[in-house]
Amino acid sequence: MQAENKNLIVLNETDSTNNYANGLITDGKALNGSVVLSHYQKNGRGQRGNTWESAPGKNLLTSIVLFPAFLPPGKQFYLSKITSLALVDLLRDHTQEVSVKWPNDIFVKKRKIAGILIETSILGNQFHSAVAGIGLNLNQIKFSPELPNPVSLKLITGKDFKVKEMALQLREILMKWYQKLETGCIAEIDETYHENLFRINEWAVFKKNDKSFEARILGTGEFGQLILEDRSGKQSAYMFKEVEFVI
């Protein structure tokens, strides 16, 4: 382990950067904006028990600690929104056609380049802490054939990227969005998030309970639900895992 300061901890390997970050919070060793960066995760996690595959030393595997006591627990999805927007901003310096695939993936065109896992701790009726876990494919060029549509920044640009440098850039961008959230710029966050949603206002095929249907995304609801409109004009709200994209 290489610990540079309380705001940046670099690990050779760990089971999960989110687990490590939560341990720092428990021990009182984390600050708002603290970054845990690992060259390898033995048990990287995604949403709903999914795993995150990454070749050792090739990608950005990081968790950023936040203490959003100002945010009502019912607004948790805003943490996902600002993390998504930070990744979009970071990637747009290097490539185009970046979008947020609801609820927790970042796409370049129709291929997945990053995933997000937000974990929170509530004390009483407010957030005590949150950990934004991020996996971003940087320099990996070969992926498991079991993954449906992965891509990396190197595959897109042909360039190598410095993992630590990208982690610090991401933290800087995220903290700017975090400040907007803290100061109540909800409308700006909502508008920017919706502008960057994958397939926003495009007719596309979705799947629910193994049945396909055509709809378009209108936006997201108060608690992060995906709002779809079908061809008849009927609008429906779906929580995580209730509907799938057909890509």
Secondary structure as UniProt FT lines:
FT   STRAND          2..5
FT   TURN            6..7
FT   STRAND          8..11
FT   HELIX           17..26
FT   TURN            27..28
FT   TURN            32..33
FT   STRAND          35..38
FT   HELIX           47..49
FT   TURN            56..58
FT   STRAND          60..66
FT   TURN            69..70
FT   HELIX           73..75
FT   HELIX           77..92
FT   TURN            93..94
FT   STRAND          98..101
FT   TURN            102..104
FT   STRAND          105..108
FT   TURN            109..110
FT   STRAND          111..123
FT   TURN            124..125
FT   STRAND          126..136
FT   TURN            145..146
FT   HELIX           153..157
FT   HELIX           163..182
FT   TURN            183..184
FT   HELIX           186..195
FT   TURN            198..199
FT   STRAND          204..208
FT   TURN            209..210
FT   STRAND          211..220
FT   TURN            222..223
FT   STRAND          226..230
FT   TURN            231..232
FT   STRAND          235..238
FT   TURN            240..241
FT   STRAND          244..245
//
